[in-house]
Amino acid sequence: MQNHCAVPNCPSGKSDPQPLFRFPNDAERSKKWAEKCQRPDLIDRSPEHLYRYYRVCGKHFETSFFDSSTVLKDDSIPTAFDMSSQPQNGQAKQELLSFPSSVSFSFSEMKNSQAATAKEDIPTLSEEEEYKEYLKSLFEVLLLLGEQSIPPMGPANNKDQGLGSSSFQALLDNRIMCGDEVLKKRYDDNKECCSTEQLNQLIEVCEKFVRSKLVEEIKQSSFFSLLTGDPVKISGEWQLPVFVRYVDESNFQRERFVGFLSFEGDRDILAEKLLSEMTDKWGLDMERCRGQAHSCSGTHFNQIKILAAKLMEMHPRAVLTLSSGQSLNMSLASGMALSGVQLVMFTFKKIESFFGQSALLQLELENAISIFYPDNEEKANDLKEICRTGWTGRNDAFEVAVDILEALLLCIDSVHDNEDMKWSDQVSQNALEISKALTDFEFVMALVVLKNVMTLTQAFGKNIQGNATETHSAAVSLKAVLHSLKEVSDNIDVYHEFWNDEALTIAATMEISAKLPRSFLRKHQAECGSMRPESYYKEHLSVPVVNHTIREMNRCLSLIPPEEVNVQAFNNDIPNAGTLSAELHCWWVKWNKKGKGETFPSSLHETLQLADVKFFPNMLAVFRLIGVLPALALEDNCNVAYKRFTMYMENTPDRFKSKSLALLNINYDVKFDLDSLADTYMKTYPEVQQES
């Protein structure tokens, strides 16, 4: 069964759910359906095959084909191919078999609903054809489970008893009950439809199929950018999630998850190994890579930094930029391998996870904020509103943290005390861990330093990820930001004294002792007697934070060419560099004065969709190149890959996480071809067929 419409490029799916209708069993009507759907590859297929595996959605049937009881008439033929039209029909007479992404079903319900389906008459097949039909049944079930993020190896009855009682086997049993003769014969002969080893092989084939489709689409777009996220653990090994951003043939910005790379092995050659796998195994042409961005912190940051440098060394045009999914200040802090800074960043992650698990915990924090701002209701309400969002990732996160620090500690300690027995032992334990971090002077000192230094880059960071006007403003203001940072660096003794006093005041209010970090005390016992906390934090915190920020902002400056050479930056990637200046002038004339009833496009997305942009081939190429850069924020409907990735990682139990199934689940909108999957499997594992 195909879980999407057989009409090429039909947009119906998750964003536009439509009922799916089986192809008719009648040979003449079945052929007409294939012809009307413009699927010559289906015309020679048997009616039984089309009835079993292919569907057409309700968009393609005129209203007249539905009788008064809203069922599809026996002589209906799809003729409506206006993709903007909406069907006015309900459940049709022919069987509907599609599951919305939010579906929650039990296998017993599926059995009851499908038991009414009449047995399909399967014609006599050759041994090879029968084996292929068997594989297609397995793939069909696997794709359904993968799309719904149901672990195939997960227990179907809440008991973990291996593949025999798994979700995958339960669906296969259901198909047998509903008349799948090929599966039934297989079960009768072997006493099992599929082994665990074969299931893993099926999953591997699906993974390769998905990635090949994604890489094919990326190649058609000419250029792309590479993005990575924080390494995650799957099956006990660190894996690096990799995303690709590009502009498709319809001039829509896209971001896709293309898979995991093993982040294990020799650190000296890890970067080369990762790049080699992307090129040789995945098929990405890194010569077409025009940007890269990495969201990583903590222990893995140095390796990611080496990867970024190696990529730029091998492909200089893969410029390193910010990621639109991470604010500038968070990105700057993540790149600092300083124990105090990493303590702040790690604690922020814990806080985000802690309050994200319960609205009641969020309410506790808001009540605590009210206690600490009794005479400033406006300030309290602003902080509460900020804390309802993902504030730990904002550009002003360090400033917000200082403002709510006392209220945060009061809330956390209240949850840990658990006097009313409102919280579970795990929640109480998590609260204790956060409390220990908040009451560490190293945390307070690092937070204060970050707040004061990042205040200078805050406006720039907000603008650089804003609209076109704001981005231009950021570029113009960058030199002023660097000047301010340089002034702080030149007078670091004075500034650090102010920051130290601020940290001491906060610490005294929270009854925290000012002292050296425990890690330093353990490693340098001999020096501890002569080292004062103020001197230590200046040398090991304030100076490195300022220097790192200046270094990174200088790198941003190097990415902004002088105005006179802005246009020439694209010369090698546009159709005709010689006519670019003239074309740019024509473009300026076109938009210099707005005609009556004409509006300017407000974003790159809208500009790319202009009907007449095709008459400016060089400008179109430039806009497409800008569109792949990771720093540019995507439209909401284009920015789904990371959200799906996050949902998979958060909602899938650790023991069921799979890098292959993650790729399948996150890219569930890829149109699968069961015949191609079966053919690929038979070529990859010919010995399995021989054994069968």
C-alpha positions as CSV (number, residue, x, y, z in Angstrom):
1,M,0.0,0.0,0.0
2,Q,1.3,3.5,-0.9
3,N,0.5,5.9,1.9
4,H,0.3,8.8,-0.5
5,C,-1.4,9.8,-3.7
6,A,-0.2,8.2,-6.9
7,V,-0.6,11.4,-8.9
8,P,2.9,13.0,-9.6
9,N,3.7,16.0,-7.4
10,C,0.3,15.9,-5.7
11,P,0.7,18.1,-2.6
12,S,-1.8,16.2,-0.4
13,G,-0.3,14.8,2.7
14,K,0.4,15.8,6.2
15,S,-0.3,19.5,5.6
16,D,-3.3,18.8,3.5
17,P,-4.8,15.4,4.6
18,Q,-7.0,13.8,2.0
19,P,-8.8,10.4,1.8
20,L,-7.1,7.8,-0.3
21,F,-9.0,5.5,-2.7
22,R,-7.9,2.2,-4.0
23,F,-7.4,1.7,-7.7
24,P,-10.4,-0.3,-9.1
25,N,-10.1,-4.1,-9.6
26,D,-11.7,-3.8,-13.1
27,A,-9.0,-3.9,-15.8
28,E,-10.4,-1.3,-18.1
29,R,-11.1,1.3,-15.3
30,S,-7.8,0.6,-13.7
31,K,-6.0,1.4,-16.9
32,K,-8.0,4.6,-17.3
33,W,-7.1,5.6,-13.8
34,A,-3.4,5.1,-14.5
35,E,-3.7,7.1,-17.8
36,K,-5.6,10.0,-16.1
37,C,-3.0,10.1,-13.3
38,Q,-0.3,10.5,-16.0
39,R,1.5,7.4,-14.7
40,P,2.6,5.5,-17.8
41,D,4.7,3.3,-15.5
42,L,1.5,1.9,-14.0
43,I,-0.4,1.2,-17.2
44,D,1.1,-2.3,-17.7
45,R,0.6,-3.2,-14.0
46,S,-2.1,-5.8,-13.3
47,P,-5.4,-4.5,-11.8
48,E,-4.7,-6.7,-8.7
49,H,-1.3,-5.0,-8.2
50,L,-2.7,-1.5,-8.5
51,Y,-5.7,-2.3,-6.3
52,R,-3.3,-3.5,-3.6
53,Y,-0.5,-1.0,-3.7
54,Y,-1.7,2.3,-5.2
55,R,-4.2,5.1,-4.1
56,V,-5.6,8.3,-5.5
57,C,-6.6,11.1,-3.2
58,G,-10.1,12.7,-3.1
59,K,-8.7,15.9,-4.7
60,H,-8.8,14.3,-8.1
61,F,-12.5,13.4,-8.3
62,E,-15.2,15.8,-9.5
63,T,-18.1,16.3,-7.1
64,S,-20.4,14.6,-9.5
65,F,-18.6,11.3,-8.9
66,F,-19.9,11.2,-5.4
67,D,-23.5,10.1,-4.9
68,S,-26.0,11.4,-2.3
69,S,-24.6,9.2,0.4
70,T,-21.0,10.6,-0.2
71,V,-19.6,7.4,-1.6
72,L,-17.6,7.1,-4.8
73,K,-19.6,5.8,-7.7
74,D,-18.6,2.6,-9.5
75,D,-17.8,4.4,-12.7
76,S,-15.7,7.2,-11.2
77,I,-12.5,8.3,-12.9
78,P,-10.0,10.9,-11.5
79,T,-10.3,14.0,-13.8
80,A,-9.8,16.9,-11.3
81,F,-6.2,17.9,-11.3
82,D,-6.5,21.5,-10.0
83,M,-4.3,21.1,-6.9
84,S,-6.0,24.0,-5.2
85,S,-9.4,22.4,-5.3
86,Q,-10.8,20.6,-2.2
87,P,-13.0,17.6,-2.4
88,Q,-16.4,17.7,-0.9
89,N,-16.7,14.1,0.1
90,G,-16.4,12.0,3.2
91,Q,-15.7,8.3,3.6
92,A,-15.9,6.6,0.2
93,K,-17.2,3.2,-0.8
94,Q,-13.8,2.0,-1.8
95,E,-11.5,1.3,1.2
96,L,-9.5,4.2,2.7
97,L,-6.2,3.3,4.1
98,S,-4.2,6.3,5.4
99,F,-3.1,7.2,8.8
100,P,-2.6,10.8,10.0
101,S,0.8,11.5,11.8
102,S,-1.0,11.9,15.1
103,V,-2.8,8.6,14.9
104,S,-2.9,6.4,18.0
105,F,-4.2,2.9,17.3
106,S,-4.2,-0.6,18.7
107,F,-3.5,-3.6,16.6
108,S,-6.8,-5.2,17.6
109,E,-8.7,-2.2,16.2
110,M,-6.8,-2.5,12.9
111,K,-7.7,-6.2,12.8
112,N,-11.3,-5.5,13.3
113,S,-11.4,-2.7,10.7
114,Q,-9.5,-4.6,8.1
115,A,-11.1,-8.0,8.7
116,A,-14.0,-6.7,6.6
117,T,-11.8,-6.4,3.6
118,A,-12.3,-9.3,1.1
119,K,-9.5,-11.6,0.4
120,E,-7.5,-10.4,-2.7
121,D,-7.1,-12.9,-5.4
122,I,-3.4,-13.2,-6.0
123,P,-2.5,-14.5,-9.5
124,T,0.0,-17.3,-9.9
125,L,3.5,-15.8,-9.5
126,S,7.0,-17.0,-10.3
127,E,9.2,-17.7,-7.3
128,E,11.1,-14.5,-7.9
129,E,7.9,-12.4,-8.3
130,E,6.5,-14.0,-5.1
131,Y,9.6,-13.2,-3.2
132,K,9.4,-9.6,-4.4
133,E,5.8,-9.3,-3.3
134,Y,6.8,-10.7,0.1
135,L,9.5,-8.0,0.4
136,K,7.1,-5.3,-0.6
137,S,4.7,-6.4,2.2
138,L,7.6,-6.2,4.7
139,F,8.6,-2.8,3.5
140,E,5.0,-1.5,3.5
141,V,4.6,-2.4,7.2
142,L,8.1,-1.0,8.1
143,L,7.3,2.3,6.4
144,L,4.0,2.6,8.2
145,L,5.7,2.1,11.6
146,G,8.6,4.4,10.7
147,E,6.3,7.2,9.6
148,Q,4.3,6.9,12.9
149,S,7.6,6.8,14.9
150,I,6.6,3.4,16.3
151,P,9.7,1.3,17.0
152,P,9.4,-1.9,14.9
153,M,11.1,-3.9,17.7
154,G,8.9,-2.3,20.3
155,P,6.4,-4.6,22.1
156,A,2.9,-4.6,20.6
157,N,1.4,-5.7,23.9
158,N,3.6,-3.8,26.5
159,K,5.7,-6.8,27.0
160,D,9.2,-7.1,25.7
161,Q,9.4,-10.6,24.3
162,G,11.5,-10.1,21.2
163,L,10.5,-9.9,17.5
164,G,7.7,-12.4,17.9
165,S,5.6,-10.0,20.0
166,S,6.9,-6.8,18.4
167,S,4.9,-4.1,16.6
168,F,6.3,-5.2,13.3
169,Q,5.3,-8.8,13.7
170,A,1.8,-7.8,15.0
171,L,1.2,-5.9,11.8
172,L,2.4,-8.8,9.7
173,D,0.1,-11.1,11.6
174,N,-2.7,-8.6,10.8
175,R,-2.0,-8.7,7.1
176,I,-2.0,-12.5,7.1
177,M,-5.4,-12.4,8.8
178,C,-6.7,-10.0,6.2
179,G,-5.7,-12.2,3.3
180,D,-2.0,-11.6,2.4
181,E,-1.4,-15.0,0.9
182,V,2.3,-14.5,0.1
183,L,3.0,-13.7,3.8
184,K,0.8,-16.6,4.9
185,K,2.7,-19.0,2.7
186,R,6.0,-17.7,4.1
187,Y,4.8,-18.1,7.6
188,D,3.5,-21.7,7.0
189,D,6.9,-22.6,5.4
190,N,9.3,-21.0,7.9
191,K,7.2,-20.4,11.0
192,E,8.2,-16.8,10.9
193,C,7.6,-14.0,8.4
194,C,10.8,-12.1,9.1
195,S,13.9,-12.6,11.3
196,T,15.6,-9.9,13.4
197,E,18.6,-9.9,11.0
198,Q,16.3,-9.4,8.0
199,L,14.4,-6.6,9.7
200,N,17.8,-4.8,10.2
201,Q,18.6,-5.3,6.5
202,L,15.2,-3.9,5.5
203,I,15.9,-0.8,7.7
204,E,19.3,-0.4,6.2
205,V,17.9,-0.4,2.6
206,C,15.2,2.2,3.6
207,E,18.0,4.4,5.0
208,K,20.0,4.3,1.8
209,F,16.9,4.9,-0.3
210,V,15.9,8.0,1.7
211,R,19.4,9.4,1.6
212,S,19.7,8.8,-2.1
213,K,16.5,10.7,-2.7
214,L,17.7,13.6,-0.6
215,V,21.1,13.8,-2.2
216,E,19.5,13.7,-5.6
217,E,17.3,16.7,-4.8
218,I,20.3,18.5,-3.3
219,K,22.3,17.9,-6.5
220,Q,19.5,19.5,-8.5
221,S,19.7,22.6,-6.4
222,S,23.4,23.3,-7.3
223,F,24.5,24.7,-4.0
224,F,24.0,23.8,-0.3
225,S,25.2,24.5,3.2
226,L,26.1,22.0,5.9
227,L,24.8,22.2,9.4
228,T,25.4,19.9,12.4
229,G,23.9,19.7,15.9
230,D,25.1,18.5,19.2
231,P,26.4,14.9,19.1
232,V,23.9,12.5,20.7
233,K,24.2,8.9,22.0
234,I,22.5,6.1,20.1
235,S,23.1,2.5,21.1
236,G,26.0,3.6,23.3
237,E,27.9,5.5,20.6
238,W,28.2,9.2,19.9
239,Q,26.6,10.2,16.7
240,L,26.8,13.6,14.9
241,P,23.4,14.7,13.4
242,V,23.9,16.3,10.0
243,F,21.5,18.7,8.1
244,V,21.7,20.2,4.7
245,R,20.1,23.5,3.6
246,Y,19.5,24.3,-0.1
247,V,17.0,26.0,-2.4
248,D,15.0,23.6,-4.5
249,E,14.0,23.8,-8.1
250,S,10.8,25.7,-7.1
251,N,12.9,28.3,-5.3
252,F,11.8,27.2,-1.9
253,Q,14.4,27.1,0.9
254,R,14.7,23.6,2.3
255,E,16.5,22.1,5.3
256,R,16.8,18.3,5.5
257,F,18.2,15.9,7.9
258,V,20.5,13.6,6.0
259,G,21.7,11.3,8.8
260,F,24.1,10.6,11.5
261,L,27.9,10.3,11.4
262,S,29.8,8.2,13.9
263,F,31.6,10.6,16.3
264,E,33.8,7.8,17.7
265,G,37.4,7.0,16.9
266,D,40.9,8.6,16.6
267,R,40.5,12.3,17.3
268,D,43.4,13.2,15.0
269,I,41.7,11.8,11.9
270,L,38.0,12.1,12.9
271,A,37.4,15.2,10.8
272,E,38.8,13.6,7.7
273,K,36.8,10.5,8.3
274,L,33.6,12.4,8.6
275,L,34.2,14.4,5.5
276,S,35.2,11.3,3.6
277,E,31.9,9.5,4.6
278,M,29.8,12.5,3.5
279,T,31.5,12.5,0.2
280,D,32.2,8.8,-0.6
281,K,29.3,7.1,1.2
282,W,26.6,9.7,1.1
283,G,27.4,11.2,-2.3
284,L,27.5,14.9,-1.3
285,D,29.6,17.0,-3.6
286,M,31.4,19.2,-1.1
287,E,32.7,21.4,-3.9
288,R,29.1,22.8,-4.0
289,C,29.1,23.6,-0.3
290,R,28.8,27.3,0.3
291,G,28.3,27.5,4.0
292,Q,28.6,25.6,7.3
293,A,27.3,26.1,10.8
294,H,27.7,24.0,13.9
295,S,25.7,24.0,17.1
296,C,27.9,22.3,19.6
297,S,29.2,22.9,23.1
298,G,31.0,21.1,25.9
299,T,33.4,18.3,25.4
300,H,32.8,17.9,21.7
301,F,33.4,21.5,20.7
302,N,37.1,21.1,19.9
303,Q,36.5,18.2,17.5
304,I,33.7,20.2,15.8
305,K,36.1,23.1,15.5
306,I,38.6,20.9,13.8
307,L,35.9,19.6,11.5
308,A,34.9,23.1,10.5
309,A,38.6,24.1,9.9
310,K,39.2,21.0,7.8
311,L,36.2,21.6,5.7
312,M,37.3,25.2,5.0
313,E,40.8,24.0,4.2
314,M,39.6,21.5,1.7
315,H,36.7,23.7,0.3
316,P,37.5,27.4,1.1
317,R,34.1,28.6,-0.2
318,A,32.3,26.6,2.6
319,V,32.3,29.7,4.8
320,L,31.7,29.3,8.5
321,T,28.6,31.2,9.7
322,L,26.1,31.4,12.5
323,S,23.2,29.0,12.5
324,S,19.7,30.6,12.4
325,G,18.7,28.0,15.0
326,Q,21.1,29.4,17.6
327,S,21.4,33.0,18.8
328,L,24.8,34.7,18.4
329,N,25.5,35.0,22.1
330,M,24.7,31.4,22.7
331,S,26.9,30.4,19.8
332,L,29.8,32.6,21.2
333,A,29.4,31.1,24.7
334,S,29.2,27.5,23.4
335,G,32.6,27.9,21.7
336,M,34.4,28.9,24.9
337,A,36.3,25.9,26.5
338,L,36.2,27.5,29.9
339,S,35.0,25.6,32.9
340,G,32.9,28.4,34.3
341,V,31.2,29.2,30.9
342,Q,30.5,25.5,30.2
343,L,29.0,25.2,33.7
344,V,26.6,28.0,32.8
345,M,25.7,26.4,29.5
346,F,25.2,23.0,30.9
347,T,23.0,24.4,33.7
348,F,21.0,26.3,31.2
349,K,20.2,23.0,29.4
350,K,19.2,21.4,32.7
351,I,16.9,24.3,33.5
352,E,15.3,24.2,30.1
353,S,14.6,20.5,30.4
354,F,13.5,20.8,34.0
355,F,10.8,23.4,33.5
356,G,9.8,22.1,30.1
357,Q,8.5,18.9,31.6
358,S,5.6,20.4,33.5
359,A,3.3,23.5,33.5
360,L,3.1,23.3,37.2
361,L,6.9,23.7,37.5
362,Q,6.6,26.8,35.3
363,L,3.9,28.1,37.5
364,E,6.2,27.6,40.6
365,L,8.9,29.7,38.9
366,E,6.4,32.5,38.1
367,N,5.2,32.6,41.7
368,A,8.8,32.9,42.8
369,I,9.4,35.8,40.4
370,S,6.3,37.6,41.9
371,I,7.8,37.2,45.4
372,F,11.1,38.9,44.3
373,Y,9.4,41.8,42.4
374,P,6.6,42.8,44.7
375,D,6.9,46.5,43.9
376,N,7.5,46.2,40.2
377,E,4.6,44.3,38.7
378,E,5.5,45.3,35.1
379,K,9.1,43.9,35.4
380,A,7.7,40.7,37.0
381,N,5.2,40.2,34.2
382,D,7.9,40.8,31.5
383,L,10.1,38.2,33.2
384,K,7.3,35.7,33.5
385,E,6.4,36.2,29.8
386,I,10.1,35.6,28.8
387,C,10.3,32.5,31.0
388,R,7.3,31.0,29.1
389,T,9.5,30.8,26.0
390,G,12.8,29.1,25.4
391,W,14.6,31.9,27.2
392,T,17.8,29.9,27.8
393,G,18.5,30.2,24.1
394,R,17.8,33.9,23.7
395,N,20.4,36.5,22.9
396,D,19.7,38.1,26.3
397,A,19.6,34.8,28.2
398,F,22.5,35.8,30.5
399,E,20.8,39.1,31.4
400,V,17.5,37.3,32.1
401,A,19.3,34.7,34.2
402,V,20.8,37.4,36.4
403,D,17.4,39.0,36.8
404,I,15.7,35.8,37.9
405,L,18.6,34.1,39.7
406,E,17.3,34.5,43.2
407,A,13.7,33.6,42.2
408,L,15.0,30.6,40.3
409,L,16.9,29.3,43.3
410,L,13.9,29.8,45.6
411,C,11.7,27.8,43.2
412,I,14.3,25.0,42.7
413,D,14.9,24.7,46.5
414,S,11.2,24.6,47.1
415,V,10.8,21.7,44.6
416,H,13.7,19.9,46.1
417,D,12.3,20.3,49.7
418,N,9.0,18.9,48.3
419,E,7.2,19.6,51.6
420,D,3.7,19.1,50.0
421,M,4.8,15.9,48.3
422,K,3.8,17.4,44.9
423,W,6.8,16.2,43.0
424,S,8.3,12.8,42.2
425,D,11.7,11.7,43.5
426,Q,13.2,12.2,40.1
427,V,12.0,15.8,39.8
428,S,13.2,16.5,43.3
429,Q,16.6,15.0,42.5
430,N,16.9,17.0,39.3
431,A,16.1,20.2,41.3
432,L,18.9,19.4,43.7
433,E,21.4,19.1,40.9
434,I,20.4,22.5,39.5
435,S,20.5,24.0,43.0
436,K,24.1,22.9,43.5
437,A,25.1,24.6,40.2
438,L,23.3,27.8,41.0
439,T,25.0,28.1,44.4
440,D,28.5,27.6,42.9
441,F,30.4,30.9,42.9
442,E,32.1,29.9,39.7
443,F,28.6,29.8,38.1
444,V,27.7,33.2,39.4
445,M,31.0,34.8,38.4
446,A,30.8,33.3,34.9
447,L,27.2,34.4,34.5
448,V,28.0,38.0,35.4
449,V,31.0,38.1,33.0
450,L,28.9,36.7,30.2
451,K,26.1,39.1,30.8
452,N,28.3,42.1,30.7
453,V,30.4,41.1,27.7
454,M,27.5,39.8,25.6
455,T,25.5,43.0,26.2
456,L,27.9,44.5,23.6
457,T,27.0,41.9,21.0
458,Q,23.3,41.6,21.8
459,A,21.8,44.1,19.4
460,F,24.2,42.9,16.6
461,G,23.1,39.3,17.2
462,K,19.4,40.1,17.1
463,N,19.8,42.1,13.8
464,I,22.0,39.6,12.0
465,Q,19.2,37.1,12.2
466,G,16.4,39.6,11.4
467,N,14.9,40.9,8.1
468,A,17.0,42.4,5.3
469,T,17.0,45.9,6.8
470,E,18.1,44.6,10.2
471,T,20.8,42.5,8.7
472,H,22.2,45.5,6.8
473,S,22.1,47.4,10.1
474,A,24.1,44.6,11.8
475,A,26.7,44.7,9.1
476,V,27.1,48.4,9.4
477,S,27.4,48.3,13.2
478,L,29.9,45.5,13.4
479,K,33.0,47.8,13.5
480,A,31.4,49.8,16.4
481,V,30.8,46.5,18.3
482,L,34.4,45.6,17.8
483,H,35.6,49.0,19.0
484,S,33.6,48.6,22.2
485,L,35.0,45.2,22.8
486,K,38.5,46.4,22.2
487,E,38.0,49.2,24.7
488,V,36.9,46.6,27.3
489,S,40.0,44.5,26.6
490,D,42.3,47.5,26.9
491,N,40.8,48.4,30.3
492,I,40.1,44.8,31.5
493,D,41.4,45.5,35.0
494,V,38.8,48.2,35.6
495,Y,36.0,46.2,34.0
496,H,36.8,43.0,35.8
497,E,36.7,44.9,39.1
498,F,33.2,46.0,38.4
499,W,32.1,42.5,37.3
500,N,33.7,41.0,40.4
501,D,31.9,43.4,42.7
502,E,28.6,42.6,41.0
503,A,29.1,38.9,41.4
504,L,30.1,39.3,45.1
505,T,26.9,41.3,45.7
506,I,24.7,38.6,44.1
507,A,26.6,35.9,46.0
508,A,26.2,37.6,49.3
509,T,22.4,37.9,48.7
510,M,22.2,34.2,47.9
511,E,24.6,33.3,50.8
512,I,27.2,31.9,48.5
513,S,30.9,32.0,49.5
514,A,33.3,33.5,47.0
515,K,36.0,30.9,46.4
516,L,38.1,29.3,43.8
517,P,36.6,26.5,41.6
518,R,36.8,23.0,43.1
519,S,38.5,21.7,39.9
520,F,41.3,24.3,40.3
521,L,41.7,23.5,44.0
522,R,42.2,19.8,43.3
523,K,44.7,20.3,40.5
524,H,46.8,23.2,42.0
525,Q,46.8,22.7,45.7
526,A,50.2,24.3,46.1
527,E,49.1,27.6,44.4
528,C,45.8,27.9,46.2
529,G,47.2,29.7,49.2
530,S,48.6,32.6,47.2
531,M,45.8,32.8,44.5
532,R,42.9,35.1,45.3
533,P,39.5,34.4,43.6
534,E,39.4,37.9,42.0
535,S,42.8,37.3,40.3
536,Y,41.9,33.8,39.3
537,Y,38.7,34.8,37.6
538,K,40.3,37.7,35.8
539,E,43.0,35.4,34.3
540,H,40.8,32.4,33.7
541,L,37.5,33.9,32.9
542,S,37.2,37.6,32.1
543,V,40.2,37.9,29.8
544,P,39.5,34.7,27.8
545,V,35.8,35.6,27.4
546,V,36.6,39.0,26.0
547,N,39.4,37.8,23.8
548,H,37.3,34.9,22.4
549,T,34.4,37.3,21.6
550,I,36.7,39.8,19.8
551,R,38.3,36.9,17.8
552,E,34.9,35.6,16.7
553,M,33.5,39.0,15.9
554,N,36.6,39.7,13.8
555,R,35.8,36.5,11.9
556,C,32.3,37.8,11.2
557,L,33.9,41.0,9.9
558,S,36.0,39.0,7.5
559,L,32.9,37.5,6.0
560,I,31.5,40.9,5.1
561,P,33.3,42.2,1.9
562,P,33.6,45.9,1.3
563,E,30.7,47.4,-0.6
564,E,32.6,47.9,-3.8
565,V,33.3,44.1,-4.0
566,N,30.0,42.8,-2.6
567,V,28.7,41.9,-6.1
568,Q,32.0,40.3,-7.2
569,A,31.7,37.8,-4.4
570,F,29.2,35.9,-6.4
571,N,31.0,36.0,-9.8
572,N,32.0,32.4,-9.9
573,D,28.6,31.0,-9.1
574,I,26.3,33.1,-11.4
575,P,25.3,32.5,-15.1
576,N,27.0,35.6,-16.5
577,A,29.3,37.7,-14.3
578,G,29.9,40.1,-17.2
579,T,26.3,41.3,-17.2
580,L,25.7,41.3,-13.4
581,S,26.3,45.0,-12.9
582,A,23.9,46.0,-15.7
583,E,21.3,43.5,-14.4
584,L,21.7,44.8,-10.9
585,H,21.0,48.3,-12.1
586,C,17.9,47.1,-13.9
587,W,16.8,45.4,-10.7
588,W,17.4,48.6,-8.7
589,V,15.3,50.6,-11.3
590,K,12.5,48.1,-11.0
591,W,12.2,48.4,-7.3
592,N,13.3,52.0,-6.8
593,K,9.7,53.2,-7.3
594,K,6.7,51.3,-6.3
595,G,3.9,51.2,-8.8
596,K,0.2,51.7,-7.9
597,G,-1.0,48.7,-6.0
598,E,2.5,47.1,-6.0
599,T,4.1,46.0,-2.8
600,F,7.8,45.2,-2.1
601,P,8.6,41.6,-1.1
602,S,9.3,41.6,2.6
603,S,11.7,38.6,2.7
604,L,14.0,36.5,0.6
605,H,11.3,33.8,0.5
606,E,8.9,36.3,-1.1
607,T,11.5,37.6,-3.5
608,L,12.3,34.1,-4.8
609,Q,8.7,33.5,-5.5
610,L,8.3,36.6,-7.7
611,A,7.1,35.7,-11.2
612,D,9.5,38.0,-13.0
613,V,12.6,37.1,-11.0
614,K,13.3,34.6,-13.8
615,F,14.1,37.5,-16.1
616,F,17.0,38.4,-13.9
617,P,19.1,35.1,-14.0
618,N,22.1,36.6,-12.2
619,M,20.0,38.1,-9.4
620,L,18.1,34.8,-9.1
621,A,21.4,32.9,-8.7
622,V,22.6,35.4,-6.1
623,F,19.3,35.1,-4.1
624,R,19.5,31.3,-4.3
625,L,23.1,31.5,-2.9
626,I,22.0,33.7,-0.1
627,G,19.1,31.3,0.6
628,V,21.4,28.4,1.4
629,L,23.4,30.3,4.1
630,P,22.8,28.9,7.6
631,A,22.5,32.3,9.3
632,L,19.4,33.3,7.4
633,A,16.2,32.4,9.3
634,L,13.8,30.0,7.4
635,E,10.1,30.4,6.9
636,D,8.2,28.3,9.5
637,N,7.0,25.8,6.9
638,C,10.5,25.2,5.6
639,N,12.1,24.9,9.1
640,V,10.8,21.5,10.1
641,A,13.8,19.1,9.9
642,Y,15.3,20.1,13.2
643,K,11.9,20.1,14.9
644,R,11.2,16.6,13.7
645,F,14.7,15.5,14.8
646,T,14.2,16.9,18.3
647,M,10.8,15.2,18.6
648,Y,12.3,11.9,17.6
649,M,15.1,12.2,20.1
650,E,12.9,13.3,22.9
651,N,10.0,10.9,22.3
652,T,11.8,7.7,21.4
653,P,13.1,5.6,24.4
654,D,16.8,5.2,24.3
655,R,16.7,1.4,23.7
656,F,14.6,1.9,20.6
657,K,16.6,4.8,19.1
658,S,18.1,4.0,15.7
659,K,20.1,6.2,13.4
660,S,18.5,4.5,10.4
661,L,14.9,4.7,11.7
662,A,15.5,8.3,12.7
663,L,16.3,9.2,9.1
664,L,13.1,7.4,7.9
665,N,10.9,9.0,10.5
666,I,12.2,12.6,10.1
667,N,11.9,12.3,6.3
668,Y,8.6,10.6,6.2
669,D,7.4,12.8,3.3
670,V,9.9,11.2,0.9
671,K,7.8,9.3,-1.6
672,F,8.8,5.6,-1.4
673,D,8.6,3.2,-4.3
674,L,8.0,-0.3,-2.9
675,D,9.2,-1.9,-6.2
676,S,12.5,0.0,-6.0
677,L,13.0,-0.9,-2.4
678,A,12.4,-4.6,-3.1
679,D,14.7,-4.6,-6.1
680,T,17.5,-2.9,-4.1
681,Y,17.1,-5.4,-1.3
682,M,17.3,-8.3,-3.7
683,K,20.5,-6.9,-5.3
684,T,22.1,-6.1,-1.9
685,Y,21.2,-9.4,-0.2
686,P,20.9,-12.1,-3.0
687,E,22.0,-14.8,-0.6
688,V,18.9,-14.2,1.5
689,Q,16.7,-15.0,-1.5
690,Q,18.7,-18.2,-2.2
691,E,18.3,-19.3,1.3
692,S,14.6,-18.7,1.2
